[in-house]
Amino acid sequence: MCPMSLKPVSEAAAVEIPAATRPGAGEPPVTLPAPASFDGGQQPPPHHDHAVPHVAVPPVTGRMRLGVIDIGSNTVHLLVVDAHVGGQPLPAASAKVPLRLVELLDGDGALSAEGERILTDCIIDMSARADELGVDDLVVFATSALRDATNSEDVLARLRAASGVALAVLPGQDEARLTFLAVRRWFGWSAGRLLALDIGGGSLEIAAGMHEDPDVVSSLPLGASRLTRDWFTNDPPKRSEVTALRRYVRAHIAPVVSRLYVVGEPTRAVATSKTFRSLARIAGAEPYSRGPYVRRVLRRDALREISARLCRLSAAERCDLPGVSADRAGQLAAGSVVADEALDLLNLDEVEICPWALREGVILRRLDWLTSA
């Protein structure tokens, strides 16, 4: 079985994200339709009992418990929230397992049999835990590691059959869109034109715009775990490896910069997820234990020094820094290079850390649809 600790939380084209069916239920998946701004005006279909047979759709004022299982490149993460229309989703429980799927790919980029077995166990365990927690609606999705695996289609078919869960693969641009939605809802309309950056294990997402659906979206193969595997053969990495990685990162980000200039300078630049949170913590930001409402900022001048330092330290030495966990220490140097070059190319003096990211974006979009059906 897959070891997992559960803790209470104190602290698009059409986006096809099916709600999970329970093992043995034999029910069809529920497809999350594209939001109106994705497809030129499509609205959620009217609700009929046969349209979403196994999803509890509450009245507009009702509260429901929603869950997501996010199969990322680094971790498999279950997030459970209590939500209702017009209110902030409140975290109820969270559990994660550091699988590091990127490291379970073979030389041809295929997910190994062992990786598939471990992942299947985790999905089954987390789906069962969601049931125990009384989750009304569960969405299970995978991102970069499974999306880019050369045997992705075969693995997904076996995972669905073995777990009984309707597992969806989220395209990279939809990752960027849904993360942007979470950022927009967190900061609100007063934030003006937003620019959102998210460094994951397998990819870097960039999105910018004035509305809930961004005007510019980009997903680049610049995840911290992926780059560590592909570019660093030494611990700490050689200076030549870091220099080569910086060139590679800049070459990928540069074409996005001109697209961002077209939509205008951002009123607020925001960064999400673990890599940016860790870098901000090293730079002196308040620990996450202080709660999500504390303002946390990462400045470019501090980031440049931090990145250079991280690239000189071994993974074991990085663990002594504030906010750096053992399971992320090995990839933080590469992640810092991506963050550093992104802020430099985008000419950002600082980014503000947003506590919401992709998982919250999926929940918000799902809640929008369920309560409009």
Beta strands, then each sheet from edge to edge (+ up, - down):
strand 1: 5-7
strand 2: 63-71
strand 3: 76-84
strand 4: 90-97
strand 5: 137-142
strand 6: 167-169
strand 7: 194-199
strand 8: 204-209
strand 9: 216-220
strand 10: 268-272
strand 11: 297-299
strand 12: 350-354
sheet 1: 1+ 4- 3+ 2- 5- 6-
sheet 2: 9+ 8- 7+ 10+ 12+ 11-
end
